[in-house]
Amino acid sequence: MTRFWYALFLLFISLPAHALEFNKYHSQDEIKSWLLDLAKQHPELVKFKFLGYSQQGREINYIIISKHHEQENQPALYFNGTHHGNEKSSTESILGLIDFIIDNRSEPVVSEILDQYAIYLQPIVNPDGHALHSRMDSVGRDPNRDYSFPERDEQDSFKIQDVRLVKSLVDQVKFRAAGAFHSGLEAILWPWCFTPQRNAENDTFYTLSKMTAEAMGISRYTQSYSDYPTRGEFIDYVFMTHGTLALTFEVSPEPTPAAPRLAHYVQRSVKGALAFMRGVMALDRGNLRIQAAPDSKLLSKVDFDFKAWKKTE
């Protein structure tokens, strides 16, 4: 076991449970109240930010966790959840990551990351869908098909207010790396989503995805197109536009697992996010050994049909 994996193992077995309990799903009011309380309790570390309003007027917020007062001068990492409103384990996994980082900010595994990066965390991209328990936004549009990508320009994209708000944030900050949390599968996916052609950083994505998947104890990590082809995903936009090393984290086999199983999926999502951040940090320090990605394997018809079902359900 490497030193990092051993430290991560000790961290998870020796520290107390999350201050936020993950034996239930949290409402948007509960989430906002908790985030505001964190900012009040830890003003030197946490900044609460209002991003804008959804189509139906619900607030969209995020927080920044940083040791440094001038976060804009730091390289930054970004994690978001709930592009699809019915994928509520993705919401809770972002909350779990926030909780874990703050509770363990002095532990070496976490402190080292905070020394180098500001971390932006947005639990809910699509609050109307979250409130309606719908994959789509309030008028039936899929937020994670609304971004521009190499075959569709911005004029024909960004029809959804929530997605325009994410665009404004990522275009301003130009994140070094990002994770979009989803649920309904167990997989780590990287760009491109719209084509089988490999991107210029394919081996780097493969290496980071493998690390992340292994930390989560899941076996599937692949270019997103090999999972199923899509057009207009977040990870393609930020990689295309800003070179952001962006992954899709599919954190649970069901979009909203039963509450008794939620804590398991939250904890392993946190492990994956920490491994991803540590991998990006090693890359930036010139210490990451890049592995060559093997050729993509063809999906079976049954497997492909299931993935296509998730895309439209």
N, C-alpha and C positions, 0 to 999 in steps of 0.2 A: 504494500500500500504506500503510495507517495505521501510526502509530508503534508501536502494540501488536503488530500482525501482523509488522512488520519485526523487532521485538525478539524475538518468539517464533521467527521463522525463523532469526535469528542464533544463538539459544540452542541450537536443535536441530542446527545444522550445525557449531557450533564446540566443543561440549563433548564429552568422552569418552563412550564407551558406558556403559550402566547397569552399576553394580557387580554387580548381580544379573544373571546371564545368562538370556536368554529364548530359548534354543535347545532347551529341554525344559520339561516340566511338573513342578511341585514338589509333593512330598508334604506332608501336613499337619504331619508332624514337622519337615521342612525349613523350612516357613513359620514355625512357632512359634519354632524355634531362631534363625532370621534376625531375627524381630521382637524377640526378647529381646536379641540382640546389638546391634541398633540402639539399644535403650533404654539398654544399658550404655555404648555408645560415645558416645551423645549425650544424656546425662541432662538437660541444660539445654533440650533440644528435644523429646525423644520420651518418652512415657509408655506403658508396656505395661499393658493392662487385661484382666483375666479377666471375661467376661460371664456364663458359666454352662456347663451341659452340655447336649448333645443328648439325644434319646430313647435312643440307645445308649451314652451316657456319654462322648462325645467333647467335648473342650474347644472352647468358642467364645470367641475373643479379638478384641481390636481394639487399635489404638494411637491416641494423640492426639499430633499435632504442633502445637506452639505455642511462640512466643517468650516467652510470659508465664507466670509461675508460677501465677497464679490463672485457669486456663482457664475456670472456671465463670462468670466475669464477662465473658467475651468472647462476641460472637456466634460461632456455630459452624456449620461445614459438615460434611456427612457423606456418605461414599461407601461403598457395600457391594457385594459380589460374591457370586455363587453361591447365590442363592435356589434355583436349579435345579442339582443336583449335577453334571450332565453338561455344563454350560456352562462349561468350565474355562478358556476364554480370558478369561472375566470375572474369575475368580480372579487370573490372571496380570496382567491389566490393573490391578487394584487394587495388586498388588505393584509394578508398574512405576510407578504414580503415587507410591507411598510412596518408592520409590528415587529417583525424579526430584526430588521436593520436597526430600529430605534432601541429595542431592548438589549441588543448585543453590540452596540456601537463601539464599545471599548474592547471587545474581543478581537484578537489579531486578524482573524479571517475577514471580519467586517471593517475594522478600522483601516486596514491597508487599502481597501477599495475606496473608502471615504476620503482618504488622504489624496487620492488621485482624481476622483470624479465627483461631480454633482449628480444626484440621482433624481430624476423626475418620475413621478408615479401618478397615473390617472386611472382610478378604479373603473370608471364608467365612461365610455365613449358615446353610447346610445341610451340615454336615460329614458326616452319615451318607450323604446322597446323593452327595457328593463322593467318599467312600470306595467307595461301591457303583457309581459311574459311572451314577447314576440321576437323572433329572429330579426325582423325588419324594423324600420323606423315607423313613425305614426301613420305614414301614408303608403306603406308597403314597399319601401325601397331597401335594398341591402347595402348598408354602409361600407362593407368591405368589398364592394365591387364598384365603388364610386371614385377611386383615386385614378389619376392619370398614370400611364405606363408607356413603354416605348412605342406602342402601336396606337395610342390614343392621347391626344394633347389635352391641356388643361381646359380649353374651351368646351370640350365635350365631357368633362369630368366635374367633380365637386359640385354636384347638384344638391347635396344634402348639407344642411347647416352644421351638423355635428362634425362631418368630415372636413368642411372648410375650417372649422376651429382647430382640429388636429393639424391640418395643413399650416395654419398660421403659426402654430407652436413649433412644428418641426422645421419650417422654413426660417424661423427666427433663430432657433438654437443650433440647428444643424448637428444633430446628435451623432456621437461617435458610434454608438450601438443602440439597439432597441429590441424589445421583446413585445410582441402582440399576443396576449393570452386569449385563447379560445378553448372550447370544450366540445365534446362529442366524438372525439378520437383520442388516441394516445400516440403522439408523434411530435417530433421536432422537424420543422420544415424551413427551407431557405429559398430565396429567389433563384431562378425566375419561376413565377406562377403561370405565365401566359405562353411559354414556349419551352420545348425540350432542350433548346440550346443552353449550354452552360454559360454562366456569367464569368467575368474575369477573375472573381475571387472565389471560385467554386471550391477549391481545395481548402481555403481558409474556412469557408462556411461548413464544409464537411467536418473539419477538425473541431470547430466550436460546437456544432450540432451533436457530434458523437460524445463529446465531454458532457454536454447538457443532458442528453438522453441517458447516459450511464449514471449520472448523479441522481436522476429521477427513477432509475430502475425500469426504463422502457426500452424497447428494442427497435422501434421504427424511427429512423432519421433519414431524410431524403430531400432532394430538390422538390419544391412544392408541386411542380407540374407532374411529377411522377406519382404524386398522391391523387390529384385530379386537376385538370387544367382549369384555370380561372383567369379572369381579366379584371383588373382594377383593384388589386389588393394593396393594403398598407405597406407590406414589406417591399413590394416591387417599387412603389413610389419613392420611399425614402432611400432605398439603395440607388435607384436610377438618378435621383436628384441631388443627393448629398453624399453618396458613398457610404451611407449608414449600414453597418453590419447588423441587419435586421432578421430576426427569426420569428416564426409563428410557433408558439407553445400550445399544443393541444393537450390540455392538462387532465382530462378525465374522459372515460368512454361514453358517458352520458352528458348532455348539456347541463342538466341540473340534477346531480346525483342526490339520493336520499340523504337527509341531514346527518344520520349516524356515520356515513362514509366521507363526509365533507372534510374533516380534519386530516384524513390521510392524504387526500389530493392536494390540499393546501400545503401541507408540510413538504411533500415531494416537489411541488412547484417551486417552493422557496429554495430547496436544495438545487434544483436545476438553474434557477436564476443566479444563485451565488456562483455556481460552477461556470456559467456563461460569463458573468462579470469578471471572474478571476481569469478566464481564458482570454478575454479581450485585454485585460491588463497585462498578461504575459505577452500577448502579441505586441502591444504598444511598447513594451520594454525590450523586445527582441528576444524573448525567452520561450516563445511558443514553437514547438516542433510541428510544422505543418505536415499533415498526412495527405497523400494523394487519394482523391475520391475514386472509388471503383465505378465501373460503368453502371448506369441505372438498370435495375431489373424491371422487366415488363410486369405489370399487374395482371393478376388473373381477372377474368370477366366478372366473377362474383365480387371480388374485392373492389374493382372499379365501380360497379353498380352501387355498392354501399357508399363509396365516397361521393358519387354523384348525388345520391339521396341526401346526404348531409348538406351539400351545396345549396339545395333548393328547398329543403324542409323548413 
